Amino acid sequence: MSHRPLPGRRSVLRGSLVASVALTLPVAAGAAPALALSGRPRADWGVQTGDVTADSGLVWVRADRPARMIVETAATESFRHVRRWYGPLLGAGTDFTGTTRLHGLPSGEQIHYRVLLADPDDPRRTGEPVTGTFRTASARRRDGVRFVWSGDLAGQGWGINPDFGGYTIYNAMGALNPDFFLCSGDNIYADGPLTPSVALPDGSTWRNITTEEKAKVAETLAEFRGNFRYNLLDDNLRRFNAQVPSIIQWDDHEVTNNWFPGEIFADTRYAEKNVDVLAARARQAFSEYFPISTLRRPDGRVYRVVHHGPLLDVFVLDMRTYRNANSADDQTTDPQGILGAEQLAWLKRELARSRAVWKVIASDMPIGLVVPDATDGRPNIEAVAQGDPGAPLGRELQIAELLRFVKHRRITGTVWLTADVHHTSAQHYQPSRAAFTDFEPFWEFVSGPLNAGAFPANALDNTFGPERVFVKAPTVANVSPAGGYQFFGEVDIDGGSGELTVRLREQDGTVLFTQVLQPGRVGQ
């Protein structure tokens, strides 16, 4: 791979410093900006970019009051020659957040940008600019691609701990200078209230920064918005957002644990029992707080493909919105499955169309790991595998159909990346070990959590013949970030050979496991 030098950080750090100085906890804890404020508009929550391609990208910001969003881009951090983009008017309807699409950008180049917030009544009055940078995808194969992935942030009662340094894992990911960050879901824990302190097994105390919205489960739109704002209190995350674009998907904890459409649950913490009502509010807040290209379309869907040059297409799945109800998952026919018929047809069609060397399937839940759901007291299944090692049943039928399609259409370079289970592992799926054999071998890599409780490794289901080649997980449940077991993964595609290298890393960046895959093959 042609490793590019680290981009200039002066503008990034300057923008992050502005956000850090401005962002004080009493202001940040408020549910919404004041309607009448002195001075000029401020962007206390930093900036972020998302769904960056070879010629486009989305820039996000949140204002502290009504403001017009303006983005300026330049080839250098001196901003001597700028291109100006006029974005939306930020107001209460979007919680004062907004996204501006940049287009016609040069491929494979470092883009420096700054966001200005202008007073709607006097456009000459603008706040202090907040700066960031990102690299567009290269149209040249020889430049290679590097990205990181993980998931699961602020879960199981473990929030931003100033004694721990906050979300320090973002510093380790940023140090690799990735082209982007793939977040595999559970960006917030809307169902996971935080307390000011938690006693640890060794007698020490974990201390959380807390806010009003994180004191209870999220039910109202304001509470969901507050959950997304909570993570942006962390200096490490805001700094990372200003230098690394994201590709974001969602899973259950953006709403509530193990939810499925149509669910009516009995959790006594909730006054609102209809999960569809909660999901609609969560989806609105999710769309306000992340720059996601498809959420700006009429259908507003999360699933999408992000094209990252000739080497890589990222297929972002939504295994939450279209699934059937959690059950024993042992039915012999299941047209809806975990993806829904329409999303499955889309995925097959887009995989067949892809000409990228590598097709990463970003799956918010693992394929062969048994993930139970006992929220209603029954032994239901939350993911795909249900523990029956025989022929495909339930949601496995849909995955079997997809794997068969990949084999018979001779689709090369598929790799599965996921999170959700709060440990890291590598599974190799092989027909010779499987009950269902009409597929080519493939790899599934698991990472996470970013800052949440760590859990023991899940059992494997032999339907698709997985072999756990590597795993690191605790032996007890809900180990705090202070106890370790926080993980992220790295994918490095060499521009010369086309080889794809996966590295599973610990919180400080230490490499635990490495696997090299060869390009141009249907099976690995």
C-alpha positions in Angstrom: 0.0 0.0 0.0 1.1 3.5 -0.7 0.9 5.0 2.8 0.1 8.6 2.8 1.6 11.1 5.3 -0.6 12.3 8.1 -2.6 15.4 7.1 -1.8 18.7 8.7 -3.5 18.8 12.1 -3.2 22.5 12.9 -6.6 23.4 11.6 -8.2 20.3 13.1 -6.8 21.0 16.6 -7.7 24.6 16.4 -11.3 23.8 15.6 -11.4 21.1 18.3 -9.9 23.6 20.8 -12.7 26.1 20.1 -15.2 23.4 20.8 -13.5 22.2 24.0 -13.2 25.7 25.4 -16.8 26.6 24.6 -18.3 23.3 25.7 -18.8 23.4 29.5 -20.9 20.8 31.1 -23.7 23.0 32.5 -24.4 24.4 29.0 -24.0 20.9 27.4 -26.4 19.3 29.8 -29.3 21.5 28.6 -31.9 19.9 26.4 -31.9 22.7 23.8 -30.1 26.0 23.1 -31.6 29.1 24.6 -33.9 31.0 22.3 -32.2 34.3 23.0 -28.4 34.4 23.5 -25.9 37.2 23.3 -22.9 37.2 21.1 -22.5 35.2 17.9 -23.6 31.6 17.0 -21.3 28.9 18.3 -20.6 25.3 17.2 -19.9 23.8 20.6 -20.4 20.2 19.5 -17.6 20.1 16.9 -18.0 19.0 13.3 -18.1 15.6 11.6 -18.2 14.2 8.1 -19.9 11.1 6.7 -20.4 8.9 3.6 -17.4 10.4 1.8 -16.8 9.1 -1.7 -14.3 10.1 -4.5 -16.1 13.4 -5.2 -18.5 14.1 -2.3 -19.1 14.1 1.4 -21.5 15.4 4.1 -20.5 17.9 6.7 -22.4 18.1 10.0 -22.7 20.7 12.8 -24.9 21.8 15.7 -25.4 25.4 16.6 -26.3 26.9 20.0 -29.1 29.0 18.5 -30.8 29.5 15.1 -28.1 30.0 12.5 -27.3 29.6 8.8 -24.7 26.9 8.2 -21.9 27.8 5.8 -19.0 25.5 4.8 -15.8 26.6 3.2 -13.4 24.1 1.7 -9.8 24.5 0.6 -6.8 22.4 -0.5 -4.7 23.6 2.4 -5.3 24.5 6.0 -4.3 28.1 5.3 -7.6 28.5 3.5 -6.1 30.9 1.0 -8.4 29.9 -1.8 -11.8 28.8 -0.6 -14.9 27.3 -2.1 -18.1 28.3 -0.2 -21.2 26.1 0.3 -24.4 27.5 1.7 -26.1 25.0 4.0 -29.5 24.9 5.8 -30.9 27.2 8.3 -30.5 25.4 11.7 -33.5 25.6 14.0 -35.5 23.9 16.7 -37.1 21.5 14.2 -33.8 19.6 13.8 -32.4 20.4 17.3 -30.3 23.0 15.7 -28.3 20.4 13.7 -27.7 20.5 10.0 -25.8 18.7 7.2 -24.4 20.2 4.0 -23.5 18.0 1.0 -20.2 18.8 -0.7 -19.9 17.7 -4.3 -17.5 18.0 -7.2 -14.5 17.4 -4.9 -11.1 16.1 -6.2 -10.5 12.4 -5.6 -7.8 11.1 -3.3 -7.1 14.5 -1.8 -7.1 15.9 1.7 -9.9 18.4 2.0 -9.7 21.1 4.7 -13.0 22.6 5.7 -14.4 25.1 8.2 -17.9 25.6 9.3 -19.3 29.1 9.9 -22.5 29.8 11.7 -24.2 33.1 10.6 -26.9 35.0 12.4 -30.0 34.6 10.3 -30.9 38.3 10.8 -27.4 39.6 10.0 -25.3 37.2 7.8 -22.3 39.4 8.5 -22.3 38.2 12.1 -20.6 34.8 12.2 -19.3 32.7 15.0 -15.8 31.4 15.4 -15.2 28.9 12.6 -14.8 25.2 13.5 -12.4 23.3 11.3 -11.9 19.8 10.2 -10.3 17.7 7.5 -11.1 14.5 5.5 -9.6 12.6 2.6 -11.8 11.8 -0.4 -11.7 8.2 -1.8 -9.0 7.8 -4.4 -9.9 7.0 -8.0 -6.4 5.4 -8.3 -6.2 1.8 -7.1 -2.5 2.2 -6.2 -3.3 4.6 -3.3 -4.9 1.8 -1.3 -7.5 2.1 1.5 -7.3 1.9 5.2 -10.3 2.1 7.6 -11.2 1.1 11.2 -14.4 -0.3 12.6 -16.1 -1.0 16.0 -19.3 -0.3 17.8 -21.1 -0.1 21.2 -20.6 3.2 23.0 -21.5 4.2 26.5 -23.3 0.9 27.3 -24.1 -1.1 30.5 -23.6 2.0 32.7 -20.1 2.9 31.6 -20.2 6.4 30.2 -17.6 9.2 29.9 -15.2 8.8 32.8 -12.9 11.8 33.2 -10.6 9.9 35.5 -10.2 7.3 32.7 -9.5 10.0 30.1 -12.9 9.6 28.4 -13.3 7.7 25.2 -9.5 7.2 24.7 -10.0 4.4 22.1 -10.7 7.2 19.5 -7.1 8.4 19.9 -5.8 5.0 19.0 -8.0 4.8 16.0 -7.2 8.3 14.9 -3.4 7.6 15.1 -3.7 5.1 12.3 -4.8 7.9 9.9 -7.7 5.9 8.5 -9.7 7.0 5.4 -12.9 6.5 7.5 -14.5 4.9 10.5 -17.2 2.3 10.2 -19.4 2.3 13.3 -21.4 -1.0 13.4 -24.3 0.2 15.5 -25.2 0.9 19.1 -23.9 4.5 18.8 -25.9 5.3 22.0 -27.6 3.3 24.7 -30.9 5.0 24.8 -32.1 2.3 27.2 -29.0 2.5 29.5 -29.2 5.3 32.1 -26.0 6.5 33.7 -25.4 7.0 37.4 -22.7 9.4 38.7 -20.6 6.5 40.1 -20.3 2.7 39.9 -18.5 0.5 42.4 -15.9 -1.7 40.7 -14.9 -5.2 41.8 -11.5 -4.1 43.0 -13.0 -1.6 45.4 -12.4 1.5 43.2 -15.0 3.7 41.7 -16.0 4.4 38.1 -17.2 8.0 37.7 -19.5 9.0 34.9 -20.2 12.4 33.5 -24.0 12.6 33.6 -26.7 14.7 32.0 -30.4 15.0 32.6 -31.3 13.0 29.5 -29.0 10.1 30.5 -30.6 9.8 33.9 -33.5 7.6 32.6 -34.4 5.5 29.5 -35.1 7.7 26.5 -38.7 8.0 25.5 -39.3 11.5 24.2 -37.6 13.0 21.2 -35.8 15.4 23.5 -34.4 12.5 25.5 -33.2 10.7 22.4 -31.5 13.8 21.2 -29.9 14.2 24.5 -28.4 10.7 24.3 -26.8 11.6 21.0 -25.4 14.8 22.4 -24.0 13.0 25.4 -21.2 11.3 23.5 -20.2 14.6 22.0 -19.2 15.8 25.5 -16.1 13.7 25.0 -13.0 15.7 23.7 -11.5 12.5 22.2 -14.6 11.8 20.1 -15.0 15.4 18.9 -11.3 15.5 17.9 -11.7 12.2 16.0 -14.8 13.4 14.3 -12.9 16.5 13.0 -10.3 14.3 11.3 -11.9 11.0 10.3 -15.1 10.6 8.2 -17.7 8.1 9.4 -20.0 5.5 7.9 -22.7 4.9 10.5 -25.2 2.2 10.9 -27.6 1.5 13.7 -28.8 -1.4 15.8 -31.0 -2.0 18.8 -29.7 0.4 21.5 -30.4 3.5 19.5 -34.0 2.6 20.6 -34.1 -0.1 23.3 -32.6 -3.5 23.9 -33.4 -6.2 21.3 -36.3 -4.3 19.8 -38.2 -5.4 16.7 -41.0 -3.7 14.8 -44.5 -4.0 16.3 -43.2 -4.9 19.7 -45.2 -4.0 22.8 -43.1 -4.5 25.8 -43.6 -4.6 29.6 -40.5 -2.9 30.8 -41.7 -0.9 33.8 -39.1 1.8 33.2 -41.1 2.9 30.1 -44.4 4.8 30.1 -44.5 4.4 26.3 -44.8 0.7 25.6 -45.1 0.8 21.8 -41.6 0.3 20.3 -42.7 1.7 16.9 -43.4 5.1 18.6 -39.9 5.0 20.3 -38.2 3.9 17.1 -39.7 6.8 15.1 -38.4 9.3 17.7 -35.0 7.6 17.8 -34.8 7.5 14.0 -35.4 11.3 13.8 -32.7 12.0 16.4 -30.3 9.5 14.6 -30.9 11.3 11.3 -30.3 14.7 13.0 -27.0 13.8 14.7 -25.2 11.8 11.9 -24.3 12.8 8.3 -25.8 9.8 6.4 -26.6 10.2 2.7 -29.6 8.0 2.4 -31.5 9.6 5.3 -31.8 12.7 3.2 -33.8 10.8 0.5 -37.6 10.4 0.5 -37.4 6.7 1.7 -35.0 7.8 4.5 -33.4 4.3 4.8 -30.2 3.5 6.7 -29.1 0.6 4.5 -26.9 1.8 1.6 -23.7 1.1 -0.3 -20.8 3.6 0.0 -18.4 3.5 -2.9 -14.8 4.1 -1.9 -12.9 4.0 -5.2 -12.0 0.9 -7.3 -10.8 -1.1 -4.3 -13.8 -1.0 -2.0 -17.6 -0.9 -1.7 -19.1 -0.9 1.8 -22.6 -2.4 2.0 -24.2 -1.1 5.2 -27.0 -3.3 6.4 -30.0 -2.5 8.6 -30.8 -5.7 10.6 -33.3 -3.9 12.8 -36.0 -2.0 10.9 -37.3 -4.8 8.7 -36.8 -7.9 10.8 -39.6 -10.2 12.0 -40.3 -10.7 15.7 -37.8 -12.3 17.9 -38.8 -15.9 18.5 -37.3 -19.4 18.8 -36.3 -18.8 15.1 -36.9 -22.4 14.1 -39.5 -21.8 11.4 -39.0 -23.7 8.1 -40.0 -20.7 5.9 -39.1 -17.1 6.6 -39.4 -14.7 3.7 -39.0 -11.6 6.0 -36.1 -12.8 8.0 -33.7 -10.2 9.6 -33.3 -8.0 6.5 -36.8 -8.0 5.0 -37.4 -9.1 1.4 -36.8 -5.7 -0.2 -33.4 -5.1 1.5 -32.2 -8.6 0.6 -33.1 -8.0 -3.0 -31.3 -4.7 -2.9 -28.2 -6.3 -1.4 -28.1 -9.1 -4.0 -28.6 -6.6 -6.8 -25.9 -4.2 -5.6 -23.4 -7.0 -4.9 -23.8 -8.3 -8.4 -23.3 -4.8 -9.8 -20.2 -4.0 -7.8 -16.9 -3.8 -9.6 -14.9 -3.1 -6.5 -12.1 -5.5 -5.7 -13.5 -5.9 -2.1 -17.1 -5.9 -1.0 -17.3 -5.3 2.8 -20.7 -6.4 4.2 -21.2 -4.2 7.3 -23.5 -6.3 9.4 -24.7 -4.9 12.6 -25.2 -8.4 14.0 -23.0 -11.5 13.6 -24.1 -14.5 11.4 -22.9 -17.6 13.2 -22.8 -16.5 16.8 -25.8 -17.3 18.9 -27.2 -14.1 20.4 -30.2 -14.9 22.7 -33.1 -12.6 23.7 -34.6 -13.4 27.0 -36.3 -10.0 27.6 -39.8 -11.5 27.8 -38.7 -14.6 29.8 -38.7 -16.9 26.8 -35.5 -18.3 25.1 -35.9 -16.2 21.9 -33.2 -15.4 19.4 -32.0 -11.9 18.8 -29.6 -12.3 15.8 -29.5 -15.0 13.1 -28.1 -18.3 14.5 -30.4 -20.1 16.9 -28.0 -22.9 18.1 -29.5 -25.7 16.0 -26.4 -27.0 14.1 -28.6 -28.5 11.3 -30.1 -27.2 8.1 -31.0 -23.5 8.0 -34.1 -22.4 9.9 -35.7 -19.1 10.6 -33.5 -16.1 9.8 -30.7 -18.5 8.7 -32.8 -19.2 5.5 -32.3 -15.6 4.3 -28.5 -15.7 4.9 -28.3 -19.1 3.2 -30.1 -17.5 0.2 -27.6 -14.7 0.1 -24.5 -17.0 0.5 -25.8 -19.2 -2.3 -26.3 -16.1 -4.5 -22.7 -15.0 -3.9 -21.4 -18.4 -4.9 -23.5 -18.9 -8.0 -23.0 -15.4 -9.3 -19.3 -15.7 -8.7 -19.1 -12.5 -6.6 -15.5 -12.0 -5.5 -14.0 -10.3 -2.4 -16.8 -10.5 0.1 -15.9 -9.9 3.8 -18.2 -9.6 6.8 -17.5 -7.1 9.5 -19.7 -6.8 12.7 -19.8 -5.8 16.3 -22.7 -6.1 18.8 -21.4 -8.9 21.1 -18.8 -7.0 23.1 -15.7 -9.0 22.4 -13.4 -9.5 19.4 -13.0 -12.6 17.3 -12.4 -14.0 13.8 -14.6 -16.8 12.4 -13.9 -18.7 9.2 -17.0 -20.3 7.6 -16.3 -23.4 5.6 -18.9 -25.7 3.7 -16.9 -28.8 4.6 -17.8 -28.2 8.2 -21.3 -27.0 7.7 -24.8 -28.5 7.5 -25.6 -26.1 4.7 -23.0 -26.5 2.0 -24.0 -24.4 -1.0 -21.7 -21.5 -0.4 -18.1 -20.5 -0.7 -15.9 -20.1 2.4 -15.8 -16.6 3.9 -14.6 -14.7 6.9 -16.5 -12.8 9.6 -14.6 -10.4 11.9 -16.0 -9.1 15.2 -14.9 -6.0 17.1 -16.0 -3.8 19.9 -17.0 -2.5 22.3 -15.7 1.1 22.1 -16.7 2.0 25.6 -19.2 -0.4 27.1 -19.4 -3.6 29.1 -17.4 -6.5 27.8 -18.9 -10.0 27.7 -17.8 -13.6 27.3 -17.7 -15.1 23.8 -21.0 -16.4 22.3 -21.6 -20.0 21.3 -21.2 -20.9 17.6 -23.9 -22.4 15.4 -22.6 -25.0 13.0 -25.2 -24.4 10.2 -22.6 -22.5 8.1 -19.6 -24.3 9.5 -17.8 -21.5 11.5 -14.5 -22.1 13.1 -13.4 -19.5 15.7 -9.8 -18.9 14.7 -9.2 -16.1 17.3 -11.1 -14.7 20.2 -10.4 -12.4 23.1 -13.2 -12.0 25.6 -13.6 -11.9 29.4 -14.9 -14.8 31.4 -17.4 -12.8 33.3 -20.2 -10.4 32.1 -20.1 -6.6 31.9 -16.4 -5.9 32.6 -16.0 -2.2 32.7 -13.6 -0.3 30.3 -11.3 0.0 33.3 -10.9 -3.8 33.2 -9.9 -3.8 29.5 -11.5 -5.8 26.7 -12.3 -2.7 24.6 -11.5 -3.3 20.9 -11.5 -2.0 17.3 -10.6 -3.5 14.0 -8.5 -2.2 11.1 -8.8 -3.1 7.4 -5.8 -2.2 5.2 -6.1 -2.8 1.4 -2.8 -2.7 -0.4 -2.9 -0.7 -3.6 -0.3 -2.8 -5.3 -1.2 -6.4 -4.6 -4.9 -5.8 -3.7 -4.4 -7.9 -0.5 -6.8 -7.1 2.3 -5.3 -7.3 5.8 -7.5 -7.4 8.9 -6.0 -6.5 12.2 -8.0 -6.9 15.5 -6.7 -4.3 18.0 -7.1 -3.5 21.7 -8.0 -0.1 23.1 -4.5 1.2 22.9 -4.0 0.0 19.4 -2.0 -3.2 20.2 -2.5 -5.8 17.4 -4.0 -9.0 18.7 -4.6 -10.9 15.5 -3.9 -10.5 11.8 -5.4 -12.2 8.7 -4.4 -11.5 5.1 -7.0 -12.2 2.4 -6.3 -12.5 -1.4 -8.2 -10.5 -4.0 -10.2 -11.9 -6.9 -11.6 -14.9 -5.2 -15.2 -16.0 -4.6 -14.2 -17.9 -1.4 -11.4 -17.3 1.1 
